[in-house]
Amino acid sequence: RGNLESQVTVEVICEVENVGDRMGATGTQILFIVPNGASVKEGDLLVELDSAPLQERLDTQFLSLERAEAEKIQAEVRWENQLTQNTTALEEAKLNEELAEMDVKMYEDEEGGTFQIEMQDIVMDIQEAQADMLIKDTDLNAVSELYELGYKSKGDLAAAKLAKLRADSSLASQMARQKQLQKYTYTREKKVRNANLETATRSVTQVTRDNESSEAQALAAKNSAVRAWEKEKERYERYEEQLEKCKIYAPQEGMVAYAMGDSRRGGGSTIEEGAFVRQRQQILTLPSLNKMQVKTAVHESVLDQVRVGLPVTIRVD
């Protein structure tokens, strides 16, 4: 005794994830299934599962995917803008440092620096004041002699003295300006310019560190948005694939045989239209009738009479 079976049998299982419907049932409902025992060709529709819950989930996921894509684009734009801002800020800080350094050199240049120009202007003013004082002193002496001789009045003498006094005062003022420039203004301006240079140098360092921090934050936000988008896209593609799996086509020609439920595993539900099937649950088998085989048992007492190539006669009930 034995069994006649196909050499090539394909199991058709449910590959759709379990989705609870409005009635609380777990699994996917069978909307259509070919009759048990029917002969089918490769590519024929075997089973159609209810795709409505999956379609609803796919539509919801599409909105989540669009939102994630918008956030990804925004994060990428913010990152690119941050790079541009960082470059601009760093170049501006470096320019300020160069200008501050140039300002220090320009003020202290011994040949044509700002200090030397100011000092030369004061020296020229002092020389002019000294020349004017000599002139006014000569005029006063001349007016004094003419006054004693009776050729000049007291008013002329007073005017000459006043002019001499103003010349002396102008010279003293220019000398004071020279002393102030050498002793105070030079020291002050040098300290101010050096301090500005140090501040500009520190600003370059600070901007560089701030750029590294802001760029790292923008890059982390961009990477996070990209990963979130990739995850949403992966989920959307999985739902699309699940939707496609709601229709099961015959991988080969053969005869449809509904799967029998295993009561020991709680799978005793009957395969029929309207029934619910779980993910990885066997729905049917599709044995090919083109290649059949017999599975039988030979008693050990006659094993010595069996050899490879021995002719066999088979009678099918």
Summary of the structure (lengths in Angstrom):
residues: 317
radius of gyration: 52.6
end to end distance: 10.3
largest distance: 175.1
contacts: 851
relative contact order: 0.23
helix: 61%
strand: 14%
